[in-house]
Amino acid sequence: MQIGERGILRQVISVPPPHLPRRRTGSGAGLAALFHSVAHIEYTAIDLALDHACRFRDFPDTYYRAWVDVAAEEAKHFVLLRERLRHYGHDYGDFPVHNSLWEMAQRTSHDALTRMALVPRLMEARGLDATPPIQQKLKKSGDLEGVRILDIVLHDEIGHVALGDRWFRWLCRERGLAVEATFRDLIEAYGAPWPSAPLNEAARLAAGFTAEELAGLAGHTR
């Protein structure tokens, strides 16, 4: 859905990922489409964080407080990205989107461990890898304000992935499971996308991944 000029919601068109038009960042329209894509991820992440908090039971209170805080940060990101999108003469809802992130949330709604593994620790961690290359494109285009906004997003998203990593590890301990092997097994079992090269190793280490795990994941990157 779109937040309109006066807060009115309008429909956003969702299509399968292969049907999305290619974004060429050499033009204002291309940059707008790029910001729209990132804004949609952040908009979806608001719902994701609240769903993490509302859906699963029997966690310590800190689990619920933390995910509600994450939802607030994701809303802040969306506002910043929407403002940048409007700088290019567009608004949220002007371009088609894909809903792969939310679809993974739906597929993992039955189990908190699977959710923590495949949503924050896998799908959202892919954003840690994607952000520096996007920032390089923005620098080439001269959009230093866009680079600054993505610095804020990246800083906060490290914390969000770290939160998912923390609770994934907590659940693995509760169930007597090996963290890294379980993570890889879940990626395979769900046919989920492996991380794409190049990995943002510094961000992933800060988010809780180990150097050994990153070395193993690098063997699966596309």
QUIZILIN-V943442 format. One record per residue. RES is the residue in three letters. SS is DSSP state (a for helix, b for strand, c for the rest). PSI is psi in whole degrees, -180 to 180 (NA if undefined). D_LAST is the distance of its C-alpha to the last C-alpha in Angstrom with 2 decimals. Layout:
res:RES ss:SS psi:PSI d_last:D_LAST
res:RES ss:SS psi:PSI d_last:D_LAST
This chain:
res:MET ss:c psi:157 d_last:31.75
res:GLN ss:b psi:139 d_last:32.85
res:ILE ss:b psi:112 d_last:35.23
res:GLY ss:c psi:-175 d_last:37.66
res:GLU ss:c psi:-40 d_last:40.13
res:ARG ss:c psi:23 d_last:42.56
res:GLY ss:c psi:5 d_last:40.18
res:ILE ss:c psi:139 d_last:40.34
res:LEU ss:b psi:135 d_last:37.27
res:ARG ss:b psi:163 d_last:35.97
res:GLN ss:c psi:139 d_last:33.39
res:VAL ss:c psi:136 d_last:29.80
res:ILE ss:c psi:126 d_last:28.26
res:SER ss:b psi:134 d_last:25.17
res:VAL ss:c psi:160 d_last:23.10
res:PRO ss:c psi:147 d_last:20.00
res:PRO ss:a psi:-40 d_last:16.81
res:PRO ss:a psi:-18 d_last:16.72
res:HIS ss:a psi:-3 d_last:20.32
res:LEU ss:c psi:137 d_last:19.85
res:PRO ss:c psi:151 d_last:21.00
res:ARG ss:c psi:141 d_last:18.90
res:ARG ss:c psi:117 d_last:20.01
res:ARG ss:c psi:113 d_last:21.42
res:THR ss:c psi:9 d_last:22.48
res:GLY ss:c psi:-5 d_last:25.19
res:SER ss:c psi:162 d_last:27.62
res:GLY ss:a psi:-40 d_last:29.17
res:ALA ss:a psi:-38 d_last:28.07
res:GLY ss:a psi:-41 d_last:24.44
res:LEU ss:a psi:-38 d_last:24.74
res:ALA ss:a psi:-43 d_last:26.59
res:ALA ss:a psi:-37 d_last:23.89
res:LEU ss:a psi:-49 d_last:21.35
res:PHE ss:a psi:-35 d_last:23.83
res:HIS ss:a psi:-42 d_last:24.56
res:SER ss:a psi:-46 d_last:21.00
res:VAL ss:a psi:-39 d_last:21.00
res:ALA ss:a psi:-38 d_last:24.59
res:HIS ss:a psi:-38 d_last:23.81
res:ILE ss:a psi:-44 d_last:21.30
res:GLU ss:a psi:-37 d_last:24.10
res:TYR ss:a psi:-45 d_last:26.70
res:THR ss:a psi:-37 d_last:24.88
res:ALA ss:a psi:-25 d_last:24.48
res:ILE ss:a psi:-50 d_last:28.29
res:ASP ss:a psi:-38 d_last:28.72
res:LEU ss:a psi:-49 d_last:26.08
res:ALA ss:a psi:-42 d_last:27.89
res:LEU ss:a psi:-35 d_last:31.21
res:ASP ss:a psi:-41 d_last:30.04
res:HIS ss:a psi:-42 d_last:28.91
res:ALA ss:a psi:-37 d_last:32.43
res:CYS ss:a psi:-30 d_last:34.38
res:ARG ss:a psi:-40 d_last:32.79
res:PHE ss:c psi:142 d_last:32.80
res:ARG ss:c psi:168 d_last:36.03
res:ASP ss:c psi:28 d_last:37.43
res:PHE ss:c psi:160 d_last:35.43
res:PRO ss:c psi:157 d_last:37.29
res:ASP ss:a psi:-31 d_last:38.46
res:THR ss:a psi:-31 d_last:36.06
res:TYR ss:a psi:-50 d_last:33.12
res:TYR ss:a psi:-42 d_last:34.71
res:ARG ss:a psi:-41 d_last:35.86
res:ALA ss:a psi:-42 d_last:32.49
res:TRP ss:a psi:-32 d_last:30.65
res:VAL ss:a psi:-39 d_last:33.47
res:ASP ss:a psi:-40 d_last:33.08
res:VAL ss:a psi:-43 d_last:29.36
res:ALA ss:a psi:-40 d_last:30.37
res:ALA ss:a psi:-40 d_last:32.76
res:GLU ss:a psi:-39 d_last:30.18
res:GLU ss:a psi:-37 d_last:27.80
res:ALA ss:a psi:-40 d_last:30.87
res:LYS ss:a psi:-44 d_last:31.51
res:HIS ss:a psi:-45 d_last:28.02
res:PHE ss:a psi:-43 d_last:28.57
res:VAL ss:a psi:-45 d_last:31.92
res:LEU ss:a psi:-44 d_last:30.67
res:LEU ss:a psi:-36 d_last:27.89
res:ARG ss:a psi:-40 d_last:30.37
res:GLU ss:a psi:-40 d_last:32.82
res:ARG ss:a psi:-38 d_last:30.38
res:LEU ss:a psi:-42 d_last:29.58
res:ARG ss:a psi:-25 d_last:33.33
res:HIS ss:a psi:-31 d_last:33.68
res:TYR ss:c psi:13 d_last:31.99
res:GLY ss:c psi:19 d_last:34.44
res:HIS ss:c psi:172 d_last:32.34
res:ASP ss:c psi:166 d_last:32.22
res:TYR ss:c psi:125 d_last:30.05
res:GLY ss:c psi:-9 d_last:30.13
res:ASP ss:c psi:-16 d_last:30.25
res:PHE ss:c psi:153 d_last:26.73
res:PRO ss:c psi:158 d_last:25.02
res:VAL ss:b psi:166 d_last:22.53
res:HIS ss:c psi:157 d_last:20.26
res:ASN ss:c psi:37 d_last:21.01
res:SER ss:a psi:-37 d_last:17.88
res:LEU ss:a psi:-48 d_last:18.81
res:TRP ss:a psi:-35 d_last:22.36
res:GLU ss:a psi:-37 d_last:21.54
res:MET ss:a psi:-36 d_last:19.73
res:ALA ss:a psi:-41 d_last:22.87
res:GLN ss:a psi:-40 d_last:25.01
res:ARG ss:a psi:-22 d_last:23.23
res:THR ss:c psi:17 d_last:23.76
res:SER ss:c psi:-12 d_last:27.27
res:HIS ss:c psi:-14 d_last:28.97
res:ASP ss:c psi:124 d_last:27.86
res:ALA ss:a psi:-39 d_last:27.48
res:LEU ss:a psi:-46 d_last:25.36
res:THR ss:a psi:-39 d_last:22.74
res:ARG ss:a psi:-49 d_last:23.00
res:MET ss:a psi:-35 d_last:22.59
res:ALA ss:a psi:-49 d_last:19.53
res:LEU ss:a psi:-11 d_last:17.60
res:VAL ss:a psi:-76 d_last:19.00
res:PRO ss:a psi:-43 d_last:19.67
res:ARG ss:a psi:-23 d_last:17.64
res:LEU ss:a psi:-68 d_last:14.39
res:MET ss:a psi:-46 d_last:14.68
res:GLU ss:a psi:-30 d_last:16.86
res:ALA ss:a psi:-25 d_last:15.13
res:ARG ss:a psi:-29 d_last:12.14
res:GLY ss:a psi:-29 d_last:14.99
res:LEU ss:a psi:-37 d_last:15.63
res:ASP ss:a psi:-36 d_last:12.38
res:ALA ss:a psi:-25 d_last:12.98
res:THR ss:a psi:-48 d_last:16.67
res:PRO ss:a psi:-43 d_last:17.04
res:PRO ss:a psi:-37 d_last:15.32
res:ILE ss:a psi:-42 d_last:17.52
res:GLN ss:a psi:-36 d_last:20.44
res:GLN ss:a psi:-40 d_last:20.02
res:LYS ss:a psi:-40 d_last:20.34
res:LEU ss:a psi:-39 d_last:23.34
res:LYS ss:a psi:-42 d_last:24.91
res:LYS ss:a psi:-34 d_last:24.73
res:SER ss:a psi:-6 d_last:26.44
res:GLY ss:c psi:12 d_last:28.99
res:ASP ss:c psi:78 d_last:28.35
res:LEU ss:a psi:-27 d_last:29.05
res:GLU ss:a psi:-39 d_last:30.25
res:GLY ss:a psi:-38 d_last:26.89
res:VAL ss:a psi:-43 d_last:25.34
res:ARG ss:a psi:-42 d_last:28.02
res:ILE ss:a psi:-42 d_last:27.38
res:LEU ss:a psi:-25 d_last:23.68
res:ASP ss:a psi:-44 d_last:24.89
res:ILE ss:a psi:-47 d_last:26.98
res:VAL ss:a psi:-47 d_last:24.27
res:LEU ss:a psi:-45 d_last:21.84
res:HIS ss:a psi:-47 d_last:24.76
res:ASP ss:a psi:-37 d_last:25.70
res:GLU ss:a psi:-29 d_last:22.29
res:ILE ss:a psi:-44 d_last:21.89
res:GLY ss:a psi:-36 d_last:25.08
res:HIS ss:a psi:-44 d_last:24.01
res:VAL ss:a psi:-40 d_last:20.93
res:ALA ss:a psi:-37 d_last:23.30
res:LEU ss:a psi:-44 d_last:25.75
res:GLY ss:a psi:-40 d_last:23.40
res:ASP ss:a psi:-43 d_last:22.49
res:ARG ss:a psi:-47 d_last:26.24
res:TRP ss:a psi:-28 d_last:27.22
res:PHE ss:a psi:-46 d_last:24.46
res:ARG ss:a psi:-39 d_last:25.78
res:TRP ss:a psi:-45 d_last:29.31
res:LEU ss:a psi:-37 d_last:28.82
res:CYS ss:a psi:-42 d_last:27.26
res:ARG ss:a psi:-43 d_last:30.38
res:GLU ss:a psi:-33 d_last:32.62
res:ARG ss:a psi:2 d_last:31.25
res:GLY ss:c psi:38 d_last:30.95
res:LEU ss:c psi:148 d_last:27.21
res:ALA ss:c psi:127 d_last:24.83
res:VAL ss:a psi:-58 d_last:22.54
res:GLU ss:a psi:-40 d_last:19.27
res:ALA ss:a psi:-40 d_last:19.70
res:THR ss:a psi:-41 d_last:20.71
res:PHE ss:a psi:-48 d_last:17.70
res:ARG ss:a psi:-41 d_last:15.31
res:ASP ss:a psi:-38 d_last:17.84
res:LEU ss:a psi:-39 d_last:17.98
res:ILE ss:a psi:-46 d_last:14.29
res:GLU ss:a psi:-46 d_last:14.79
res:ALA ss:a psi:-35 d_last:18.24
res:TYR ss:c psi:2 d_last:17.42
res:GLY ss:c psi:34 d_last:14.37
res:ALA ss:c psi:157 d_last:12.86
res:PRO ss:c psi:130 d_last:9.36
res:TRP ss:c psi:158 d_last:7.58
res:PRO ss:c psi:148 d_last:7.32
res:SER ss:c psi:141 d_last:5.11
res:ALA ss:c psi:149 d_last:5.89
res:PRO ss:c psi:142 d_last:8.78
res:LEU ss:c psi:141 d_last:10.42
res:ASN ss:c psi:84 d_last:14.02
res:GLU ss:a psi:-41 d_last:15.55
res:ALA ss:a psi:-45 d_last:19.09
res:ALA ss:a psi:-41 d_last:18.81
res:ARG ss:a psi:-38 d_last:17.18
res:LEU ss:a psi:-42 d_last:19.88
res:ALA ss:a psi:-26 d_last:22.46
res:ALA ss:c psi:-2 d_last:21.34
res:GLY ss:c psi:-9 d_last:21.96
res:PHE ss:c psi:148 d_last:18.89
res:THR ss:c psi:159 d_last:19.99
res:ALA ss:a psi:-37 d_last:18.80
res:GLU ss:a psi:-41 d_last:18.55
res:GLU ss:a psi:-40 d_last:16.36
res:LEU ss:a psi:-38 d_last:13.94
res:ALA ss:a psi:-40 d_last:13.90
res:GLY ss:a psi:-41 d_last:13.14
res:LEU ss:a psi:-33 d_last:10.35
res:ALA ss:a psi:-27 d_last:8.72
res:GLY ss:c psi:-14 d_last:8.74
res:HIS ss:c psi:-5 d_last:6.58
res:THR ss:c psi:153 d_last:3.76
res:ARG ss:c psi:NA d_last:0.00
